[in-house]
Amino acid sequence: MTDEIERLARRLDALEERVAYQDETIEALNRTVTEQWATIDRLKREATNLAERLDEAVSGSEPVDRPPPHY
């Protein structure tokens, strides 16, 4: 019976270790997905801004002759 208890204890330890690693992996994946969504949101805003600027430039409502950004 003692062997059975030791075997079960080893299995339990192995399962606990596995769950701990899975928790770490899930947290890392969650951070990655959160960062990617933030990047996607930023890129969407930039694309919208660029589309608006292009529409304004094409319609001529805003002067296109601006100094370059390095001035």
Buried (B, 14 or more C-beta within 10 A) or exposed (E): EEEEEEEEEEEEEEEEEEEEEEEEEEEEEEEEEEEEEEEEEEEEEEEEEEEEEEEEEEEEEEEEEEEEEEE
